[in-house]
């Protein structure tokens, strides 16, 4: 799955919702909603500022394999 101690897991994935990468993964893993609605659970908004990283996390959650180094690069 993923290293639970990876430093990117504690980074804020979107300033709008204030959720960490770890929280976003848990939300995505526990919902059957499509991406657009699941994204709102994480961010609480309709902005596109964090869309790319959240799309990747959503897809990774669906397939159960996480490339946290890629997520870290997307977060900048």
C-alpha positions in Angstrom: 0.0 0.0 0.0 2.1 3.0 1.2 4.7 3.9 3.9 2.5 5.3 6.7 5.5 7.5 7.8 6.1 9.2 4.5 6.4 12.9 5.1 4.0 13.9 2.3 1.1 12.3 4.2 1.1 15.2 6.7 1.2 18.0 4.2 -1.9 20.0 3.4 -3.2 18.9 0.1 -5.5 21.9 -0.4 -5.6 25.1 1.5 -9.3 25.4 0.9 -10.3 22.4 3.1 -7.2 22.2 5.2 -7.0 18.5 4.8 -3.8 16.5 4.8 -2.8 14.0 2.1 -3.5 11.2 4.6 -7.0 12.6 5.3 -7.7 12.9 1.6 -6.7 9.3 1.0 -9.0 8.1 3.8 -11.9 10.1 2.4 -11.3 8.7 -1.1 -11.0 5.2 0.1 -14.3 5.4 2.1 -16.5 6.9 -0.6 -18.2 5.5 -3.8 -18.8 9.0 -5.1 -17.4 10.2 -8.4 -14.3 12.4 -8.3 -16.1 15.7 -8.5 -18.3 15.0 -5.5 -15.5 13.3 -3.6 -13.2 16.2 -4.2 -15.8 18.5 -2.5 -15.5 16.2 0.6 -11.8 17.0 0.8 -11.8 20.7 -0.2 -15.2 22.0 0.5 -15.0 24.1 -2.7 -15.3 24.1 -6.4 -11.9 25.7 -7.1 -9.4 23.9 -9.4 -6.2 24.9 -7.4 -5.6 21.4 -6.2 -7.4 19.4 -8.9 -4.4 17.7 -10.4 -3.0 16.3 -7.1 -6.5 15.2 -5.9 -7.2 13.5 -9.2 -4.0 11.5 -8.8 -4.9 10.6 -5.2 -8.4 9.6 -6.2 -7.1 7.3 -9.0 -4.4 5.8 -6.7 -7.1 5.2 -4.0 -9.2 3.4 -6.6 -6.3 1.1 -7.7 -4.9 0.7 -4.2 -1.3 1.7 -5.1 0.2 4.9 -4.0 3.2 6.7 -5.5 3.7 9.3 -2.7 6.9 10.6 -4.4 4.7 11.6 -7.4 2.2 13.3 -5.0 5.0 15.2 -3.4 6.2 16.4 -6.8 2.7 17.6 -7.6 2.4 19.4 -4.3 5.6 21.3 -5.1 
